[in-house]
Amino acid sequence: MSAQTPHLIRKLPVTVISGFLGAGKTTLVNHLLHSYVGRIGIVVNEFGEVGIDGELIQAEEQALVEINNGCVCCTVRADLVSSLKTLLARQNELGATPIDRLIVETSGLADPAPVLQTFLADPDLREALDLESVATVVDACNLPRQLGDEIAREQIAFADVVIVNKIDLVDSKERDQIERSIRTLNPVATLMSSSHGRIAANLLLGVRRFALPTVLELEPDLLDADAPHDHEHDTSIRTCSVTGTRPLDAARFTRWVNQLVQREGAQLMRMKGILNFDGEPRRFNFHSVHMLLEGGPGAAWRVGEERTSRLVFIGRDLDEKRLSAAFADCVANCASA
C-alpha cells in the first residue's frame, strides 16, 4: 500500500457520515452523489447480514464498497481498513477513473471514536487519506427519544457538522429544543438543517472542519491503534431480515407494516427494504423509524433481473420467525393467514 501511495497526486479527502438509525444518512449520500460536480467513492457499513444501503446508494460499482454483518466500530473494523485500501488500490489500476473524494457512511449503531481511529492510527491510510470532516445526521422527529442512547450522544459529540434532518416535520419550539440539546453535547459543531437530506454539496464537501485537538479531548487514546475499544452494543438489539422472490401485494404489505408499527413501534427501531410489488416495473424503496413509515418508487427492474424483495429489521427482542411468516403472507395471490 505504501509503495502505491506516491502515485496519488494528493491525499484523498474523506467525509465520515454518521447518525443514529433512520436519521437519513443514505438519503443524504444519494443527494450528494447527484449534486456534487466530481466523482465520489463510497464505503457503506450496515448492521446486518443483508445489505440494503448498498443498493439504495446510486454509485458506480467500482466506486462503492459495502460492509455487512457488523458494526464498523467493532467486529468489522478490520474489514473497513481492508475496504479502504481496496478502494485506494483500484485508483492505481491502469485505466481507472479516479475519484475526487471519499464518503464513509457508518452504521446507525457505530461509535464514532474507533471509526476515526481507523483513519488516524493506520500508517497507510493516514498517508493516503485526509480526514476532512465528520458529519452526524440527526432525526428531528426522534432525537429527544434517541438522546437516551449513549451512541447517539457520542455521534453528536464527535461531529464537526450536525445536520438536523426532517426539519420540516417539527415546529419552531421543537427546533429550538433540538438546537439546545445538540449544543449541550457539542457547542462548537456547525449546525445545518435539511428536509429529505437535501444539503448543498459545497456546504458539506470540500470544507475542512475536522479538528484533532478537539477530538482528542473526547478520546485521548484515539491515535493509539492498540487502545482497547470498550463500546458495547445493547445485547437486546438485534437485526433480522426476510427475503422473497414472489411478487408482493402492495395493499397487504401496507396493512401489515402499519399494524406492526402500531403494536411494536417502540421496540422496532428501524425497517429498511427494497420491495417487488406485483405489477410494478420499479423497485419500491421502503423504510421506517419507530412509528414513521416512508417509501417511494426506486430504480426500474432490469430485463432478466431476479426481482427479490429484501426487508431488514433492527430492534429489540425481534421474533424473526413471526416476522418472516407475516412477510410471506404479503405475497400476491396468497390467502391471508
C-alpha positions in Angstrom: 0.0 0.0 0.0 2.7 2.5 1.0 4.5 1.8 -2.3 1.4 2.8 -4.2 0.6 5.9 -2.3 3.1 8.2 -4.1 1.2 7.6 -7.3 -1.7 9.6 -5.8 -1.5 13.2 -6.7 -2.8 14.3 -3.3 -4.3 12.8 -0.3 -7.9 11.8 -0.9 -10.3 13.9 1.2 -12.7 11.9 3.4 -16.0 12.8 4.9 -17.4 10.4 7.5 -21.2 10.5 7.8 -22.7 9.1 11.0 -26.0 9.2 12.6 -28.5 7.1 14.5 -30.8 4.6 12.9 -33.2 6.2 10.4 -31.8 9.7 10.6 -31.4 9.9 6.8 -27.7 9.1 6.1 -28.3 7.2 2.9 -30.7 9.8 1.6 -28.1 12.5 2.2 -25.4 10.4 0.5 -27.5 9.9 -2.6 -28.2 13.7 -2.7 -24.5 14.4 -2.5 -23.8 11.9 -5.3 -26.3 13.7 -7.6 -25.3 17.2 -6.7 -21.5 17.1 -6.4 -19.6 18.0 -9.5 -17.0 15.2 -9.5 -16.7 11.5 -8.7 -17.2 10.2 -5.2 -16.1 6.9 -3.7 -18.5 5.3 -1.2 -17.9 2.9 1.7 -21.1 1.9 3.4 -21.5 -0.2 6.6 -24.7 -1.9 7.7 -25.6 -3.6 11.0 -27.0 -6.8 9.5 -26.3 -9.7 7.1 -28.4 -8.5 4.2 -27.3 -5.2 2.7 -29.9 -2.7 1.7 -28.0 0.7 1.7 -25.5 -0.5 -0.9 -28.4 -1.0 -3.4 -30.1 2.3 -2.4 -26.9 4.3 -3.0 -26.7 5.1 -6.6 -22.9 5.0 -7.1 -20.8 3.3 -9.8 -19.9 -0.3 -8.7 -16.2 0.4 -9.0 -16.5 3.3 -6.5 -18.7 1.5 -4.0 -17.6 -0.8 -1.2 -20.2 -2.4 1.2 -19.5 -3.9 4.6 -22.3 -6.0 6.2 -22.9 -8.2 9.2 -21.5 -6.0 11.9 -20.9 -2.5 13.3 -17.9 -0.8 11.6 -16.6 0.2 15.0 -16.4 -3.3 16.3 -16.5 -6.7 14.5 -15.8 -5.4 11.0 -13.3 -2.7 11.7 -10.5 -4.8 10.0 -12.9 -5.0 7.0 -13.1 -1.2 7.0 -9.3 -0.9 6.8 -9.2 -3.6 4.1 -12.1 -2.0 2.1 -10.5 1.4 2.2 -7.2 0.0 0.9 -9.0 -1.9 -1.8 -10.7 1.3 -2.9 -7.4 3.1 -3.0 -5.8 0.3 -4.9 -8.5 0.5 -7.6 -7.5 4.1 -8.1 -4.0 3.0 -9.1 -5.2 0.4 -11.7 -4.4 1.2 -15.3 -7.3 3.0 -16.9 -9.2 3.5 -13.7 -11.3 6.7 -13.5 -10.0 8.5 -10.4 -12.4 9.5 -7.6 -12.2 13.1 -6.2 -13.2 12.3 -2.6 -14.5 9.6 -0.4 -17.6 9.3 1.8 -17.8 6.7 4.6 -21.4 6.1 5.8 -21.3 4.3 9.1 -23.9 2.0 10.7 -26.5 3.8 12.8 -25.1 1.9 15.8 -21.5 2.9 15.3 -19.4 4.6 17.9 -17.5 7.3 16.0 -14.3 7.1 18.0 -12.9 3.8 16.7 -14.1 4.8 13.2 -12.0 8.0 13.3 -9.1 6.0 14.8 -9.1 3.8 11.7 -8.1 6.8 9.6 -5.7 8.4 12.1 -3.8 5.3 13.5 -3.2 3.2 10.4 0.0 4.4 8.8 -1.0 3.6 5.2 -4.4 5.2 5.5 -3.0 8.2 7.3 -0.6 8.7 4.4 -3.2 8.3 1.6 -6.3 9.8 3.1 -7.2 13.2 4.5 -10.0 13.2 7.1 -11.8 16.4 6.2 -14.9 16.3 8.3 -17.3 14.2 10.4 -20.9 14.9 9.8 -23.6 13.5 12.0 -27.2 13.4 10.8 -29.9 13.5 13.4 -33.6 12.9 13.1 -35.6 15.9 14.2 -38.7 13.9 15.0 -37.0 11.2 17.1 -33.9 13.0 18.5 -35.4 13.5 22.0 -36.0 9.8 22.4 -32.7 8.8 20.8 -30.6 11.0 23.1 -31.2 8.4 25.8 -28.8 6.2 23.9 -25.1 6.7 24.6 -24.2 6.1 20.9 -26.5 8.8 19.7 -24.9 11.3 22.1 -21.4 10.3 21.1 -22.2 10.6 17.4 -23.2 14.3 18.1 -20.3 15.0 20.4 -17.6 13.8 17.9 -19.2 15.7 14.9 -17.8 18.7 13.1 -21.1 19.2 11.5 -24.6 18.2 12.8 -27.3 18.1 10.2 -30.8 18.2 11.7 -32.8 16.2 9.1 -36.6 16.1 8.7 -36.7 19.7 10.0 -40.0 20.2 8.1 -41.7 17.8 10.5 -41.2 19.8 13.7 -42.4 23.2 14.8 -40.2 26.2 15.9 -40.5 25.4 19.6 -39.2 21.8 18.9 -36.4 23.2 16.7 -35.2 25.4 19.5 -35.2 22.5 21.9 -33.3 20.3 19.4 -30.6 23.0 19.0 -30.3 23.4 22.8 -29.9 19.6 23.2 -27.2 19.5 20.4 -25.3 22.5 21.8 -25.2 20.9 25.3 -23.4 17.9 23.8 -21.3 19.8 21.2 -21.1 23.6 21.4 -18.6 24.0 18.5 -20.1 22.0 15.7 -21.5 23.7 12.6 -25.3 23.2 12.7 -27.3 22.7 9.4 -30.9 21.7 8.8 -32.4 19.8 5.9 -35.5 18.1 4.6 -35.1 14.7 2.8 -31.3 15.0 3.2 -31.0 18.0 0.9 -27.8 19.9 1.7 -25.8 21.8 -0.9 -22.7 19.7 -1.7 -20.4 22.7 -1.5 -21.5 23.3 2.1 -20.5 19.9 3.3 -17.8 18.6 0.9 -14.5 20.4 0.4 -14.7 22.3 3.7 -12.1 21.4 6.3 -13.6 21.2 9.7 -12.0 18.2 11.4 -10.0 19.4 14.4 -7.9 16.6 16.0 -7.2 18.5 19.3 -10.9 18.8 20.0 -11.5 15.1 19.3 -8.5 14.1 21.5 -10.2 15.9 24.4 -13.1 13.4 24.0 -10.9 10.4 23.2 -7.3 10.7 24.4 -6.3 7.3 23.0 -7.6 8.0 19.5 -4.1 7.8 17.9 -3.3 4.5 19.7 -4.3 1.7 17.3 -3.9 -0.8 20.1 -6.1 1.0 22.6 -9.0 -1.1 23.9 -12.4 -0.3 22.5 -14.9 -0.5 25.3 -18.0 0.3 23.3 -20.7 -2.4 23.8 -23.9 -2.7 21.9 -27.2 -3.3 23.7 -27.4 -7.0 23.6 -31.2 -6.9 23.2 -30.8 -5.0 19.9 -30.6 -7.4 17.0 -31.1 -7.5 13.3 -33.0 -9.9 11.2 -34.0 -10.0 7.6 -36.5 -11.6 5.3 -36.3 -12.1 1.5 -38.5 -13.5 -1.2 -38.7 -13.7 -5.0 -42.5 -13.9 -5.3 -44.2 -10.5 -6.0 -45.8 -8.8 -3.0 -49.4 -7.4 -2.8 -48.8 -3.7 -2.0 -52.1 -3.3 -0.1 -51.5 -6.4 2.0 -47.9 -5.3 2.8 -49.0 -1.8 3.7 -51.7 -3.1 6.0 -49.2 -5.4 7.7 -46.5 -2.9 8.4 -49.0 -0.3 9.7 -50.3 -2.9 12.2 -46.7 -3.9 13.0 -45.6 -0.4 14.0 -48.8 0.2 15.9 -48.1 -2.9 18.0 -44.3 -2.8 18.2 -43.1 0.7 17.2 -41.3 1.3 20.4 -39.2 -1.9 20.1 -38.9 -1.8 16.3 -36.2 0.8 15.8 -35.7 0.5 12.1 -37.0 -1.2 8.9 -35.5 -0.7 5.5 -36.2 -2.7 2.4 -36.3 -3.0 -1.4 -39.7 -4.5 -2.4 -41.0 -6.1 -5.6 -44.7 -5.2 -5.7 -46.9 -7.2 -8.1 -47.3 -5.5 -11.5 -44.9 -2.7 -10.8 -41.9 -2.1 -13.1 -39.9 -0.3 -10.5 -38.5 -1.3 -7.1 -40.2 0.2 -4.1 -37.8 1.6 -1.6 -39.3 1.4 1.9 -38.0 2.5 5.3 -39.3 3.3 8.8 -38.1 4.8 12.0 -40.2 3.7 15.0 -43.8 4.8 14.1 -42.9 6.8 11.0 -43.2 5.0 7.6 -41.9 6.3 4.3 -41.4 4.9 0.9 -41.5 5.5 -2.8 -40.6 4.2 -6.3 -36.9 3.4 -6.9 -34.9 2.3 -9.9 -36.6 0.2 -12.6 -36.0 -3.6 -12.6 -33.6 -4.6 -15.3 -34.7 -7.1 -18.0 -33.9 -10.6 -16.8 -33.1 -9.4 -13.3 -34.4 -11.6 -10.4 -36.9 -9.4 -8.6 -36.0 -10.1 -5.0 -37.7 -8.4 -2.1 -35.5 -7.8 0.9 -36.6 -6.3 4.2 -34.2 -5.7 7.2 -35.4 -5.1 10.8 -33.4 -3.6 13.6 -34.9 -3.6 17.1 -35.2 -5.1 20.5 -36.3 -8.7 21.1 -37.3 -9.3 17.5 -39.3 -12.5 16.7 -37.7 -13.5 13.3 -40.0 -16.5 12.7 -43.1 -14.4 13.2 -41.9 -11.6 11.0 -40.9 -14.0 8.3 -44.3 -15.7 8.4 -46.1 -12.3 8.3 -44.0 -11.2 5.4 -44.8 -14.4 3.5 -48.5 -13.7 3.9 -48.0 -10.5 1.9 -47.2 -12.4 -1.3 -49.7 -11.5 -4.1 -52.4 -14.1 -4.7 -51.7 -15.7 -1.4 -54.6 -16.0 1.1 -54.1 -14.1 4.3 -53.4 -16.1 7.4 
